[in-house]
Amino acid sequence: MTCFAQGEIPPHIKEHITYPVLDFHPWVGVMPVDNPKMPYDPSLEYKVAIDLYGSLKDSTEIHSTFLEVARTYNLNIANGVPADKIKIAAVIHGGLIQAILNESEYESKYSTENPNLAAIKALEEVGVKFYVCGQSMGFYNMKASQITPMVNMAVSAKTTFITLDQMGYSYLNVSED
């Protein structure tokens, strides 16, 4: 199987892909589907808890999990769901917490700007809420002051998912690891 998300968008996709709201990266676009048998219902509230974990493979690129959060949002919008009916909570844990370092910490560690911050900002502007696992922060010996203030501290990823489940959020794993 070819992993297109790591490379250039093939021509057969370029001619069909759309960017209904978020367009900060080529791979956040979506493809129209004619006559789906499981269409979106714009009367429903789409509440999704997205699991973001893994390792930072390339410090110069936006991590693919943030692209999937954006695609999830764009898919809803492209299929007629009003923005006020989309509730997305992204929960970051494990080694991926390196992706949410604030600009000075990231630059000190990787000698480059943090490309993930622009994605997080764009997602936050459309209402996506970000949470980081406090347990992962402890395991990696990181303090809240080292991460972007756009991400909220949680006790743990586990308790956050349990709480979001009780609040009616559906779990979605978009991580590659």
C-alpha positions as a Markdown table, in Angstrom:
| # | Residue | x | y | z |
|---|---|---|---|---|
| 1 | Met | 0.0 | 0.0 | 0.0 |
| 2 | Thr | 1.3 | 3.4 | -0.9 |
| 3 | Cys | 1.3 | 6.0 | 1.9 |
| 4 | Phe | 0.4 | 9.1 | -0.1 |
| 5 | Ala | 0.4 | 11.3 | 3.0 |
| 6 | Gln | 4.2 | 11.2 | 3.2 |
| 7 | Gly | 4.6 | 12.5 | -0.3 |
| 8 | Glu | 3.2 | 14.6 | -3.1 |
| 9 | Ile | -0.5 | 14.5 | -3.9 |
| 10 | Pro | -1.0 | 12.4 | -7.1 |
| 11 | Pro | -2.6 | 14.1 | -10.1 |
| 12 | His | -5.8 | 12.0 | -9.9 |
| 13 | Ile | -6.4 | 13.4 | -6.4 |
| 14 | Lys | -5.4 | 17.0 | -7.1 |
| 15 | Glu | -8.2 | 17.4 | -9.6 |
| 16 | His | -10.8 | 16.4 | -7.1 |
| 17 | Ile | -9.6 | 17.4 | -3.7 |
| 18 | Thr | -11.3 | 20.4 | -1.9 |
| 19 | Tyr | -10.5 | 22.4 | 1.2 |
| 20 | Pro | -13.8 | 23.6 | 2.7 |
| 21 | Val | -12.2 | 25.5 | 5.6 |
| 22 | Leu | -8.8 | 24.3 | 6.7 |
| 23 | Asp | -6.1 | 24.5 | 4.0 |
| 24 | Phe | -2.8 | 24.8 | 5.9 |
| 25 | His | -1.4 | 21.6 | 4.2 |
| 26 | Pro | -2.1 | 19.8 | 1.0 |
| 27 | Trp | -3.2 | 16.6 | 2.8 |
| 28 | Val | -6.0 | 18.2 | 4.9 |
| 29 | Gly | -8.2 | 18.3 | 1.8 |
| 30 | Val | -11.1 | 15.9 | 1.2 |
| 31 | Met | -12.6 | 14.1 | -1.8 |
| 32 | Pro | -16.3 | 14.3 | -2.7 |
| 33 | Val | -18.2 | 11.0 | -2.8 |
| 34 | Asp | -21.3 | 10.6 | -4.9 |
| 35 | Asn | -24.4 | 9.1 | -3.3 |
| 36 | Pro | -22.9 | 7.6 | -0.1 |
| 37 | Lys | -25.0 | 5.0 | 1.6 |
| 38 | Met | -23.9 | 6.4 | 5.0 |
| 39 | Pro | -24.3 | 10.1 | 4.5 |
| 40 | Tyr | -23.6 | 12.7 | 7.2 |
| 41 | Asp | -26.7 | 13.9 | 9.0 |
| 42 | Pro | -26.5 | 17.7 | 9.6 |
| 43 | Ser | -29.0 | 17.5 | 12.4 |
| 44 | Leu | -26.6 | 15.4 | 14.5 |
| 45 | Glu | -23.9 | 16.8 | 16.7 |
| 46 | Tyr | -20.6 | 15.2 | 15.7 |
| 47 | Lys | -18.5 | 14.9 | 18.9 |
| 48 | Val | -15.2 | 13.2 | 18.3 |
| 49 | Ala | -12.3 | 12.4 | 20.7 |
| 50 | Ile | -9.2 | 12.0 | 18.6 |
| 51 | Asp | -6.2 | 10.0 | 19.9 |
| 52 | Leu | -2.9 | 11.6 | 18.9 |
| 53 | Tyr | 0.3 | 9.7 | 19.9 |
| 54 | Gly | 3.5 | 8.4 | 18.3 |
| 55 | Ser | 6.9 | 9.8 | 17.7 |
| 56 | Leu | 8.1 | 12.9 | 16.1 |
| 57 | Lys | 9.7 | 11.5 | 12.9 |
| 58 | Asp | 10.6 | 14.7 | 11.1 |
| 59 | Ser | 10.9 | 17.9 | 13.2 |
| 60 | Thr | 10.5 | 20.1 | 10.1 |
| 61 | Glu | 7.1 | 18.7 | 9.1 |
| 62 | Ile | 3.6 | 19.0 | 10.6 |
| 63 | His | 3.0 | 15.7 | 12.3 |
| 64 | Ser | 0.5 | 13.6 | 10.3 |
| 65 | Thr | -1.9 | 13.2 | 13.3 |
| 66 | Phe | -2.6 | 17.0 | 13.2 |
| 67 | Leu | -3.4 | 16.7 | 9.5 |
| 68 | Glu | -5.9 | 14.0 | 10.3 |
| 69 | Val | -7.6 | 16.2 | 12.8 |
| 70 | Ala | -8.0 | 18.8 | 10.1 |
| 71 | Arg | -9.3 | 16.3 | 7.6 |
| 72 | Thr | -11.9 | 15.1 | 10.1 |
| 73 | Tyr | -13.1 | 18.7 | 10.5 |
| 74 | Asn | -13.1 | 19.4 | 6.7 |
| 75 | Leu | -15.0 | 16.1 | 6.1 |
| 76 | Asn | -17.8 | 17.2 | 8.3 |
| 77 | Ile | -18.0 | 20.7 | 6.8 |
| 78 | Ala | -17.8 | 19.4 | 3.2 |
| 79 | Asn | -20.7 | 17.1 | 3.9 |
| 80 | Gly | -23.1 | 19.7 | 5.2 |
| 81 | Val | -22.5 | 19.5 | 9.0 |
| 82 | Pro | -22.8 | 23.1 | 10.4 |
| 83 | Ala | -19.6 | 24.2 | 12.2 |
| 84 | Asp | -21.6 | 24.6 | 15.5 |
| 85 | Lys | -22.4 | 20.9 | 15.4 |
| 86 | Ile | -18.8 | 19.8 | 15.2 |
| 87 | Lys | -17.0 | 19.2 | 18.6 |
| 88 | Ile | -13.5 | 17.8 | 18.3 |
| 89 | Ala | -11.2 | 17.1 | 21.3 |
| 90 | Ala | -7.7 | 16.0 | 20.4 |
| 91 | Val | -5.8 | 14.2 | 23.1 |
| 92 | Ile | -2.0 | 14.2 | 22.8 |
| 93 | His | 0.2 | 11.6 | 24.7 |
| 94 | Gly | 3.4 | 9.6 | 24.6 |
| 95 | Gly | 6.3 | 10.8 | 22.5 |
| 96 | Leu | 4.1 | 13.1 | 20.5 |
| 97 | Ile | 4.1 | 15.6 | 23.3 |
| 98 | Gln | 7.4 | 16.8 | 21.7 |
| 99 | Ala | 5.3 | 18.2 | 18.9 |
| 100 | Ile | 3.6 | 20.7 | 21.2 |
| 101 | Leu | 6.7 | 22.3 | 22.6 |
| 102 | Asn | 6.5 | 26.1 | 22.6 |
| 103 | Glu | 8.6 | 27.9 | 20.0 |
| 104 | Ser | 11.6 | 28.5 | 22.1 |
| 105 | Glu | 11.8 | 25.0 | 23.6 |
| 106 | Tyr | 11.3 | 23.4 | 20.1 |
| 107 | Glu | 13.9 | 25.6 | 18.5 |
| 108 | Ser | 16.3 | 24.8 | 21.3 |
| 109 | Lys | 15.8 | 21.1 | 20.9 |
| 110 | Tyr | 15.4 | 20.7 | 17.1 |
| 111 | Ser | 17.1 | 23.9 | 15.8 |
| 112 | Thr | 14.1 | 24.8 | 13.7 |
| 113 | Glu | 10.7 | 26.4 | 14.2 |
| 114 | Asn | 7.8 | 24.2 | 15.4 |
| 115 | Pro | 5.7 | 23.5 | 12.3 |
| 116 | Asn | 2.9 | 22.0 | 14.4 |
| 117 | Leu | 2.0 | 25.2 | 16.1 |
| 118 | Ala | 0.5 | 26.8 | 13.0 |
| 119 | Ala | -1.7 | 23.7 | 12.5 |
| 120 | Ile | -2.7 | 23.7 | 16.2 |
| 121 | Lys | -3.6 | 27.4 | 15.9 |
| 122 | Ala | -5.7 | 26.9 | 12.8 |
| 123 | Leu | -7.5 | 24.0 | 14.4 |
| 124 | Glu | -8.1 | 25.9 | 17.6 |
| 125 | Glu | -9.6 | 28.8 | 15.6 |
| 126 | Val | -12.3 | 26.5 | 14.3 |
| 127 | Gly | -13.0 | 25.2 | 17.8 |
| 128 | Val | -10.8 | 22.1 | 18.2 |
| 129 | Lys | -9.8 | 21.6 | 21.9 |
| 130 | Phe | -6.4 | 20.2 | 22.6 |
| 131 | Tyr | -5.4 | 18.2 | 25.8 |
| 132 | Val | -2.1 | 16.8 | 26.8 |
| 133 | Cys | -1.6 | 13.8 | 29.1 |
| 134 | Gly | -0.2 | 15.0 | 32.4 |
| 135 | Gln | 1.3 | 11.5 | 32.9 |
| 136 | Ser | 3.2 | 11.7 | 29.7 |
| 137 | Met | 4.4 | 15.1 | 30.7 |
| 138 | Gly | 5.8 | 13.6 | 33.9 |
| 139 | Phe | 7.4 | 10.6 | 32.2 |
| 140 | Tyr | 9.2 | 12.9 | 29.8 |
| 141 | Asn | 10.1 | 15.3 | 32.7 |
| 142 | Met | 8.3 | 18.2 | 31.0 |
| 143 | Lys | 6.6 | 21.2 | 32.6 |
| 144 | Ala | 3.5 | 23.0 | 31.4 |
| 145 | Ser | 5.6 | 26.1 | 30.7 |
| 146 | Gln | 7.5 | 24.2 | 28.0 |
| 147 | Ile | 4.4 | 23.5 | 25.8 |
| 148 | Thr | 2.2 | 25.8 | 23.8 |
| 149 | Pro | -0.6 | 27.4 | 25.8 |
| 150 | Met | -3.0 | 26.3 | 23.1 |
| 151 | Val | -2.9 | 22.8 | 24.7 |
| 152 | Asn | -4.7 | 22.2 | 28.0 |
| 153 | Met | -3.2 | 20.0 | 30.7 |
| 154 | Ala | -5.2 | 16.9 | 31.6 |
| 155 | Val | -4.6 | 14.4 | 34.4 |
| 156 | Ser | -4.0 | 11.6 | 31.8 |
| 157 | Ala | -5.0 | 10.6 | 28.3 |
| 158 | Lys | -7.0 | 7.6 | 29.8 |
| 159 | Thr | -9.1 | 9.7 | 32.1 |
| 160 | Thr | -9.7 | 12.3 | 29.4 |
| 161 | Phe | -11.0 | 9.7 | 27.0 |
| 162 | Ile | -13.2 | 8.2 | 29.7 |
| 163 | Thr | -14.6 | 11.6 | 30.5 |
| 164 | Leu | -15.1 | 12.5 | 26.9 |
| 165 | Asp | -16.9 | 9.2 | 26.3 |
| 166 | Gln | -19.2 | 10.0 | 29.2 |
| 167 | Met | -19.9 | 13.3 | 27.5 |
| 168 | Gly | -21.0 | 11.5 | 24.3 |
| 169 | Tyr | -17.7 | 11.8 | 22.3 |
| 170 | Ser | -16.8 | 9.0 | 19.8 |
| 171 | Tyr | -13.2 | 7.7 | 20.0 |
| 172 | Leu | -11.1 | 8.0 | 16.8 |
| 173 | Asn | -7.5 | 6.8 | 16.5 |
| 174 | Val | -5.6 | 8.5 | 13.7 |
| 175 | Ser | -2.1 | 7.7 | 14.8 |
| 176 | Glu | 0.3 | 5.7 | 12.6 |
| 177 | Asp | 2.1 | 3.8 | 15.4 |
